[in-house]
Amino acid sequence: MQPASTGHSSVARPSLVWFREDLRMDDHPALSAAAHAGPVCAVYILETGGDLGRPLGGALKWWLHHSLMRLKADLADHGISLILQQGDPRKLIPALAKDLGATSVHWNRRYYAWSRPVDAGIKAELTGLGLEVGSHKAQVLTEPWEVKTGAGGAFKVFTPFFRAAQPMCDTWAELAASVPPLTGHNAPDIHSDSLEDWNLLPKSPDWSGGLAETWQPGEAGAQKRLTHFIENALLGYGEGRNIPSKPATSCLSPHLHFGEISIRRVWNNARAAMRASPALSHDGQIFLSELGWREFSIQLIYHYEDFPQESWKEAFRSFPWKNDPSAQRAWQSGQTGYPIVDAGMRQLWKTGWMHNRVRMIVASFLVKHLLEDWRVGEAWFWDTLVDADVANNAAGWQWVAGCGADASPYFRIFNPMSQGEKFDPEGHYVRAWVPELAKLPNKYLHRPFECPTETLRLAGVHLGRTYPLPIVNHEKGRKRALDALASLKQHSSGDLV
Ligand SMILES: Cc1cc2nc3c(=O)[nH]c(=O)nc-3n(C[C@H](O)[C@H](O)[C@H](O)COP(=O)(O)OP(=O)(O)OC[C@H]3O[C@@H](n4cnc5c(N)ncnc54)[C@H](O)[C@@H]3O)c2cc1C
């Protein structure tokens, strides 16, 4: 194909890289392949249209804006300008390839039910036009179709999945590579939107202050997090990862979601640290298995296309969820009267992230104590998490609700008081996020409604005024959930546990 608008036949024709959830330059198979072929052009498309996936939540939009700004600057350092366009990639990618006179188009694969036919259609069209098309493995260590049961099917349970996947992860991760020297392709006639025009940042009100204080979106921020984690927190991760007041986890989830760091780098660097220091082998293995849960979630949405929006266990699909807007609001705003739940929900609102242990507690509270549909919680997380991820979010919620593939048993109901006392015994986490309770003694911090009146008075706590009374009594809520779930069991075909 000849270039349409550029028309410079003496200049080497470029390869186009379509950036999606891989906003980095290091270990980027699509960028490497394009660089091997010649000069490189880069595009990011803000995909809009009914069948082009779920609209981004507010926190994801904030992150995307900053991440694209970083990527644009990083690519510019190599002479490559990042073209920004908004719309339907089925139209935009072939048109752009034509206008650039590109010889090939490369992207890294995604695994959503909606994106696979889109990619396949674009690939067929470009191939028909005589272009080379490369879709590359980058987002995962194991393709969803690579890890198979003895019978050749997909795994439904994590432990055997990961036993089979881990050696494959090791082999693939070894191949992590830096991108070869790059040559940019000048394309002055090609239209590019301005990032500001996409209005990704919140304006009135601008609620993003806490996000900006907490995060550094972009590849440099991601690499810094990984190095810091391996040097300071990998040792002790197995225990520390359950203590929400400790900076004991990697906080890589938004960086991994946006592909600002390659999963191969994360795996490889952890492995290298484990090889260098045998003392890390126990904690390192636990960290690798968490990365394994990410692989497992991706293969679930690949094999079960309804998984992101439908209870995996059929028995749950007719469950009579309550749908009580005032209970939902109390949960969202951290006003349930259960300090560990409220602390988590406020951490989420302020920083766009919540500790994994607390995600499990708040999710269990919503689904079991309040009998709200897990999708209500999933949607709130989708809007507020900087790491909101179709696969991990649905898998996390379905696990807690008990309706997922490899789920927590339906009768497991987290006790918010004892969870708080076990994982936040000194109350550092609750005091940081629920400051109105800060002066309560540890004994009552996780159960202020049991605190003697005089102790409450001395701590400046007035229940029902400065801090809410519980919106549901724990024992009653627990029994109500067990009864509802038990009746579900009676009417199910036995796929509950
Ligand atoms: C209800 C619920 C909703 C969740 N929603 C999301 C979500 O939208 N996006 C998201 O990335 N994670 C989600 N998780 C999983 C987990 O809570 C986060 O991945 C983790 O807290 C991120 O912090 P980290 O990067 O410090 O994790 P680390 O402990 O440092 O783990 C390293 C990486 O492993 C992966 N990982 C860790 N735990 C899990 C897990 N249980 N499932 C899948 N991958 C995991 C993540 O990519 C994470 O960044 C959810 C969990 C629950 C219970």
The ligand as an SDF file (V2000), in Angstrom:
LIG
                    3D

 53 58  0  0  0  0  0  0  0  0999 V2000
  -13.6640   -7.6520   46.0770 C   0  0  0  0  0  0  0  0  0  0  0  0
  -12.3020   -7.5710   45.4170 C   0  0  0  0  0  0  0  0  0  0  0  0
  -12.1430   -6.7810   44.2950 C   0  0  0  0  0  0  0  0  0  0  0  0
  -10.8830   -6.6860   43.6700 C   0  0  0  0  0  0  0  0  0  0  0  0
  -10.7480   -5.8960   42.5600 N   0  0  0  0  0  0  0  0  0  0  0  0
   -9.5450   -5.8260   41.9330 C   0  0  0  0  0  0  0  0  0  0  0  0
   -9.3770   -5.0240   40.7590 C   0  0  0  0  0  0  0  0  0  0  0  0
  -10.3190   -4.4070   40.2510 O   0  0  0  0  0  0  0  0  0  0  0  0
   -8.1340   -4.9530   40.2090 N   0  0  0  0  0  0  0  0  0  0  0  0
   -7.0620   -5.6410   40.7260 C   0  0  0  0  0  0  0  0  0  0  0  0
   -5.9580   -5.5440   40.1810 O   0  0  0  0  0  0  0  0  0  0  0  0
   -7.2180   -6.4360   41.7960 N   0  0  0  0  0  0  0  0  0  0  0  0
   -8.4120   -6.5430   42.4280 C   0  0  0  0  0  0  0  0  0  0  0  0
   -8.5390   -7.3370   43.5400 N   0  0  0  0  0  0  0  0  0  0  0  0
   -7.3970   -8.1910   43.9620 C   0  0  0  0  0  0  0  0  0  0  0  0
   -6.4340   -7.5590   44.9850 C   0  0  0  0  0  0  0  0  0  0  0  0
   -7.1450   -7.0050   46.0570 O   0  0  0  0  0  0  0  0  0  0  0  0
   -5.5180   -6.4970   44.3850 C   0  0  0  0  0  0  0  0  0  0  0  0
   -4.9190   -6.9880   43.2000 O   0  0  0  0  0  0  0  0  0  0  0  0
   -4.4000   -6.1260   45.3460 C   0  0  0  0  0  0  0  0  0  0  0  0
   -4.9410   -5.6840   46.5750 O   0  0  0  0  0  0  0  0  0  0  0  0
   -3.5480   -5.0370   44.7300 C   0  0  0  0  0  0  0  0  0  0  0  0
   -2.5770   -4.5880   45.6190 O   0  0  0  0  0  0  0  0  0  0  0  0
   -1.0370   -4.8770   45.3640 P   0  0  0  0  0  0  0  0  0  0  0  0
   -0.6730   -4.4990   43.9790 O   0  0  0  0  0  0  0  0  0  0  0  0
   -0.2910   -4.2140   46.4750 O   0  0  0  0  0  0  0  0  0  0  0  0
   -0.9950   -6.4470   45.5070 O   0  0  0  0  0  0  0  0  0  0  0  0
    0.2140   -7.4470   45.7840 P   0  0  0  0  0  0  0  0  0  0  0  0
   -0.1530   -8.2240   47.0030 O   0  0  0  0  0  0  0  0  0  0  0  0
    1.4980   -6.7500   45.7950 O   0  0  0  0  0  0  0  0  0  0  0  0
    0.1070   -8.4610   44.5580 O   0  0  0  0  0  0  0  0  0  0  0  0
    0.8390   -8.2650   43.3340 C   0  0  0  0  0  0  0  0  0  0  0  0
   -0.1030   -8.3040   42.1500 C   0  0  0  0  0  0  0  0  0  0  0  0
   -0.7370   -9.5760   42.0580 O   0  0  0  0  0  0  0  0  0  0  0  0
   -2.0610   -9.4160   41.5660 C   0  0  0  0  0  0  0  0  0  0  0  0
   -3.0040   -9.8610   42.5970 N   0  0  0  0  0  0  0  0  0  0  0  0
   -2.8280   -9.8440   43.9410 C   0  0  0  0  0  0  0  0  0  0  0  0
   -3.9050  -10.3720   44.5510 N   0  0  0  0  0  0  0  0  0  0  0  0
   -4.7670  -10.7320   43.5720 C   0  0  0  0  0  0  0  0  0  0  0  0
   -6.0540  -11.3410   43.5670 C   0  0  0  0  0  0  0  0  0  0  0  0
   -6.6720  -11.7210   44.6940 N   0  0  0  0  0  0  0  0  0  0  0  0
   -6.6620  -11.5590   42.3780 N   0  0  0  0  0  0  0  0  0  0  0  0
   -6.0400  -11.2250   41.2200 C   0  0  0  0  0  0  0  0  0  0  0  0
   -4.8290  -10.6480   41.1590 N   0  0  0  0  0  0  0  0  0  0  0  0
   -4.1990  -10.4000   42.3290 C   0  0  0  0  0  0  0  0  0  0  0  0
   -2.2740   -7.9230   41.3040 C   0  0  0  0  0  0  0  0  0  0  0  0
   -1.9940   -7.6650   39.9400 O   0  0  0  0  0  0  0  0  0  0  0  0
   -1.2350   -7.3010   42.2180 C   0  0  0  0  0  0  0  0  0  0  0  0
   -0.8230   -6.0220   41.7940 O   0  0  0  0  0  0  0  0  0  0  0  0
   -9.7940   -7.4300   44.1900 C   0  0  0  0  0  0  0  0  0  0  0  0
   -9.9830   -8.2260   45.3240 C   0  0  0  0  0  0  0  0  0  0  0  0
  -11.2170   -8.2900   45.9390 C   0  0  0  0  0  0  0  0  0  0  0  0
  -11.3800   -9.1490   47.1670 C   0  0  0  0  0  0  0  0  0  0  0  0
  1  2  1  0
  2  3  1  0
  2 52  2  0
  3  4  2  0
  4  5  1  0
  4 50  1  0
  5  6  2  0
  6  7  1  0
  6 13  1  0
  7  8  2  0
  7  9  1  0
  9 10  1  0
 10 11  2  0
 10 12  1  0
 12 13  2  0
 13 14  1  0
 14 15  1  0
 14 50  1  0
 15 16  1  0
 16 17  1  0
 16 18  1  0
 18 19  1  0
 18 20  1  0
 20 21  1  0
 20 22  1  0
 22 23  1  0
 23 24  1  0
 24 25  2  0
 24 26  1  0
 24 27  1  0
 27 28  1  0
 28 29  2  0
 28 30  1  0
 28 31  1  0
 31 32  1  0
 32 33  1  0
 33 34  1  0
 33 48  1  0
 34 35  1  0
 35 36  1  0
 35 46  1  0
 36 37  1  0
 36 45  1  0
 37 38  2  0
 38 39  1  0
 39 40  1  0
 39 45  2  0
 40 41  1  0
 40 42  2  0
 42 43  1  0
 43 44  2  0
 44 45  1  0
 46 47  1  0
 46 48  1  0
 48 49  1  0
 50 51  2  0
 51 52  1  0
 52 53  1  0
M  END
$$$$
